[in-house]
Amino acid sequence: MLSSSPFCPCEDDSCRFNPRNHDQGCNLCVEDSVKCREIPKCFFLQVTDSIEGFDDWSFEHFAQLVMKK
């Protein structure tokens, strides 16, 4: 089951931040990511075709991908 947000790549229905599991849209996911000094997966998908195999969601890794574009 996919997220209720049309651009959310989260397929984990058990994730408490998945927009399907609450009425706060993407806010909880973004807030949690920022607290962890990470970027949400949907942002990564805007600068790369695939996030398969990624395990680094850091600001730094995102910046490296942006600079390669």
C-alpha positions as CSV (number, residue, x, y, z in Angstrom):
1,M,0.0,0.0,0.0
2,L,1.5,3.3,-1.0
3,S,1.4,6.6,0.9
4,S,-1.5,8.9,0.6
5,S,0.8,11.7,-0.6
6,P,1.2,11.5,-4.4
7,F,5.0,12.0,-4.4
8,C,5.9,10.1,-1.2
9,P,8.1,7.0,-2.0
10,C,7.4,5.4,1.4
11,E,5.9,1.9,0.9
12,D,6.3,1.1,4.6
13,D,2.8,1.1,6.0
14,S,4.2,0.4,9.5
15,C,6.2,3.7,9.5
16,R,4.5,6.1,11.8
17,F,5.6,9.0,9.7
18,N,3.9,7.6,6.5
19,P,1.2,10.2,5.5
20,R,-1.2,7.3,5.3
21,N,-1.0,6.8,9.0
22,H,-2.0,10.3,10.2
23,D,-3.6,13.6,9.0
24,Q,-0.4,15.8,9.1
25,G,0.8,15.1,5.5
26,C,4.5,15.1,5.1
27,N,5.2,17.2,8.2
28,L,6.1,14.4,10.6
29,C,8.5,12.8,8.2
30,V,10.3,16.0,7.4
31,E,10.5,17.0,11.0
32,D,12.0,13.6,12.0
33,S,14.5,13.7,9.1
34,V,15.7,17.2,10.1
35,K,16.1,16.1,13.7
36,C,18.3,13.3,12.5
37,R,20.2,15.6,10.2
38,E,18.8,13.8,7.2
39,I,16.9,14.6,4.1
40,P,13.6,12.8,3.3
41,K,13.8,10.2,0.5
42,C,11.3,12.2,-1.7
43,F,13.9,15.0,-1.9
44,F,16.6,12.6,-3.0
45,L,14.3,11.3,-5.8
46,Q,14.2,14.9,-7.2
47,V,18.0,14.7,-7.9
48,T,18.5,11.0,-8.8
49,D,16.6,8.4,-10.7
50,S,16.9,5.7,-8.0
51,I,17.5,5.5,-4.3
52,E,17.9,1.8,-4.4
53,G,20.9,0.8,-2.2
54,F,21.2,4.2,-0.5
55,D,21.8,4.1,3.2
56,D,23.1,7.6,3.6
57,W,20.3,10.2,3.9
58,S,22.6,13.0,5.2
59,F,22.6,16.6,4.2
60,E,26.1,16.1,2.9
61,H,25.2,13.1,0.7
62,F,22.2,15.1,-0.7
63,A,24.5,18.1,-1.4
64,Q,27.0,15.8,-3.3
65,L,24.2,14.5,-5.5
66,V,22.9,18.1,-6.2
67,M,26.4,19.2,-7.1
68,K,26.8,16.3,-9.6
69,K,23.7,17.4,-11.4
